[in-house]
Amino acid sequence: MLTVEQKTQIIVTALEDIKANDITVINTSKRSPLFERMVVASGSSNRQTKALADNVVKKLQEAGEKVLSTEGEKSGEWVLIDLGDVLVHVMQPAVRAYYNLEELWDATPRTAAPKK
């Protein structure tokens, strides 16, 4: 079973592989008992958003991790991947700006994904 940190690193790497934009990791452990991390990233089109989400799921499954559910794959505007202790939101920029999850979750401490 992977730790939250290991899952988060696999997610960030999978997103970087498909050239996600503005990858943000939010530590929610002190704000919610439901999950410990939220990863938010942007894709420039429906196709890229779907590809990003698909790659995250694929890489997690390859690492032996169970994905509890995914939602939004058909439209591709906002795809949610639920891993229980980590949530992944892959969104198009307009949708991301509208919902502004970073501000909603008062993302402190907030860390941008490490640059390669």
C-alpha positions as a LaTeX table, in Angstrom:
\begin{tabular}{lrrr}
\hline
Residue & $x$ (\AA) & $y$ (\AA) & $z$ (\AA) \\
\hline
Met1 & 0.00 & 0.00 & 0.00 \\
Leu2 & 1.38 & 3.37 & $-1.01$ \\
Thr3 & 1.73 & 6.31 & 1.35 \\
Val4 & 0.01 & 9.61 & 0.61 \\
Glu5 & 3.38 & 11.06 & $-0.40$ \\
Gln6 & 4.09 & 8.17 & $-2.80$ \\
Lys7 & 0.65 & 8.47 & $-4.40$ \\
Thr8 & 1.08 & 12.22 & $-4.75$ \\
Gln9 & 4.46 & 11.81 & $-6.44$ \\
Ile10 & 3.09 & 9.24 & $-8.89$ \\
Ile11 & 0.18 & 11.59 & $-9.69$ \\
Val12 & 2.43 & 14.60 & $-10.26$ \\
Thr13 & 4.80 & 12.59 & $-12.46$ \\
Ala14 & 1.88 & 11.17 & $-14.49$ \\
Leu15 & 0.53 & 14.70 & $-15.00$ \\
Glu16 & 3.94 & 16.03 & $-16.02$ \\
Asp17 & 4.31 & 13.17 & $-18.54$ \\
Ile18 & 1.31 & 14.51 & $-20.50$ \\
Lys19 & 2.32 & 18.17 & $-20.02$ \\
Ala20 & $-0.30$ & 19.29 & $-17.49$ \\
Asn21 & $-0.29$ & 22.98 & $-16.63$ \\
Asp22 & $-0.25$ & 24.60 & $-13.18$ \\
Ile23 & 0.03 & 21.45 & $-11.08$ \\
Thr24 & $-0.78$ & 22.29 & $-7.46$ \\
Val25 & $-0.67$ & 19.99 & $-4.44$ \\
Ile26 & $-2.79$ & 21.09 & $-1.47$ \\
Asn27 & $-2.32$ & 19.58 & 1.98 \\
Thr28 & $-5.89$ & 19.18 & 3.28 \\
Ser29 & $-5.06$ & 16.95 & 6.27 \\
Lys30 & $-5.82$ & 19.69 & 8.80 \\
Arg31 & $-8.93$ & 20.91 & 6.96 \\
Ser32 & $-10.82$ & 17.72 & 6.20 \\
Pro33 & $-11.02$ & 14.27 & 7.78 \\
Leu34 & $-12.06$ & 12.87 & 4.38 \\
Phe35 & $-8.76$ & 13.17 & 2.50 \\
Glu36 & $-5.19$ & 14.33 & 3.05 \\
Arg37 & $-4.12$ & 15.76 & $-0.31$ \\
Met38 & $-5.73$ & 17.39 & $-3.29$ \\
Val39 & $-3.89$ & 17.65 & $-6.59$ \\
Val40 & $-5.23$ & 20.18 & $-9.09$ \\
Ala41 & $-3.95$ & 20.46 & $-12.67$ \\
Ser42 & $-5.07$ & 21.99 & $-15.94$ \\
Gly43 & $-5.29$ & 20.58 & $-19.44$ \\
Ser44 & $-5.69$ & 22.79 & $-22.50$ \\
Ser45 & $-8.45$ & 20.77 & $-24.21$ \\
Asn46 & $-11.01$ & 18.05 & $-23.54$ \\
Arg47 & $-8.67$ & 15.57 & $-25.18$ \\
Gln48 & $-5.69$ & 16.55 & $-23.04$ \\
Thr49 & $-7.74$ & 16.61 & $-19.85$ \\
Lys50 & $-8.97$ & 13.07 & $-20.54$ \\
Ala51 & $-5.44$ & 11.93 & $-21.44$ \\
Leu52 & $-4.06$ & 13.41 & $-18.20$ \\
Ala53 & $-6.69$ & 11.64 & $-16.10$ \\
Asp54 & $-6.19$ & 8.36 & $-17.98$ \\
Asn55 & $-2.42$ & 8.51 & $-17.42$ \\
Val56 & $-2.86$ & 9.19 & $-13.69$ \\
Val57 & $-5.18$ & 6.19 & $-13.34$ \\
Lys58 & $-2.85$ & 3.98 & $-15.41$ \\
Lys59 & 0.27 & 4.90 & $-13.41$ \\
Leu60 & $-1.50$ & 4.41 & $-10.08$ \\
Gln61 & $-2.83$ & 1.01 & $-11.13$ \\
Glu62 & 0.64 & 0.00 & $-12.34$ \\
Ala63 & 1.88 & 0.85 & $-8.83$ \\
Gly64 & $-0.79$ & $-1.41$ & $-7.35$ \\
Glu65 & $-3.06$ & 1.36 & $-6.15$ \\
Lys66 & $-6.83$ & 1.05 & $-6.29$ \\
Val67 & $-8.73$ & 3.97 & $-7.82$ \\
Leu68 & $-12.06$ & 4.27 & $-5.99$ \\
Ser69 & $-13.84$ & 6.23 & $-8.72$ \\
Thr70 & $-13.51$ & 8.68 & $-11.58$ \\
Glu71 & $-16.08$ & 11.19 & $-12.77$ \\
Gly72 & $-16.31$ & 13.58 & $-15.69$ \\
Glu73 & $-14.37$ & 11.57 & $-18.28$ \\
Lys74 & $-17.08$ & 12.01 & $-20.93$ \\
Ser75 & $-17.06$ & 15.81 & $-21.01$ \\
Gly76 & $-13.38$ & 16.26 & $-20.22$ \\
Glu77 & $-13.94$ & 19.72 & $-18.75$ \\
Trp78 & $-13.32$ & 18.50 & $-15.20$ \\
Val79 & $-12.23$ & 14.98 & $-14.34$ \\
Leu80 & $-12.17$ & 13.89 & $-10.70$ \\
Ile81 & $-10.12$ & 10.89 & $-9.57$ \\
Asp82 & $-10.86$ & 9.63 & $-6.05$ \\
Leu83 & $-8.20$ & 7.58 & $-4.26$ \\
Gly84 & $-9.71$ & 7.97 & $-0.81$ \\
Asp85 & $-6.92$ & 9.88 & 0.89 \\
Val86 & $-5.96$ & 11.79 & $-2.28$ \\
Leu87 & $-8.27$ & 13.57 & $-4.75$ \\
Val88 & $-7.13$ & 14.59 & $-8.21$ \\
His89 & $-8.91$ & 17.34 & $-10.17$ \\
Val90 & $-7.93$ & 17.70 & $-13.83$ \\
Met91 & $-9.67$ & 20.75 & $-15.23$ \\
Gln92 & $-9.71$ & 23.04 & $-18.21$ \\
Pro93 & $-8.48$ & 26.55 & $-17.30$ \\
Ala94 & $-11.89$ & 28.28 & $-17.49$ \\
Val95 & $-13.50$ & 25.68 & $-15.24$ \\
Arg96 & $-10.57$ & 25.83 & $-12.84$ \\
Ala97 & $-10.73$ & 29.62 & $-12.66$ \\
Tyr98 & $-14.49$ & 29.53 & $-12.08$ \\
Tyr99 & $-14.41$ & 27.02 & $-9.20$ \\
Asn100 & $-11.04$ & 28.22 & $-7.83$ \\
Leu101 & $-10.49$ & 25.19 & $-5.59$ \\
Glu102 & $-7.20$ & 26.56 & $-4.29$ \\
Glu103 & $-8.94$ & 29.57 & $-2.76$ \\
Leu104 & $-11.95$ & 27.53 & $-1.65$ \\
Trp105 & $-9.65$ & 25.24 & 0.33 \\
Asp106 & $-7.59$ & 28.23 & 1.54 \\
Ala107 & $-4.59$ & 26.37 & 0.24 \\
Thr108 & $-2.10$ & 26.96 & 3.02 \\
Pro109 & 0.23 & 25.22 & 3.14 \\
Arg110 & 0.19 & 25.06 & $-0.64$ \\
Thr111 & 3.02 & 23.73 & $-2.71$ \\
Ala112 & 3.49 & 23.82 & $-6.42$ \\
Ala113 & 4.64 & 20.61 & $-7.97$ \\
Pro114 & 8.43 & 20.27 & $-8.03$ \\
Lys115 & 10.03 & 21.23 & $-11.32$ \\
Lys116 & 12.05 & 18.61 & $-13.16$ \\
\hline
\end{tabular}
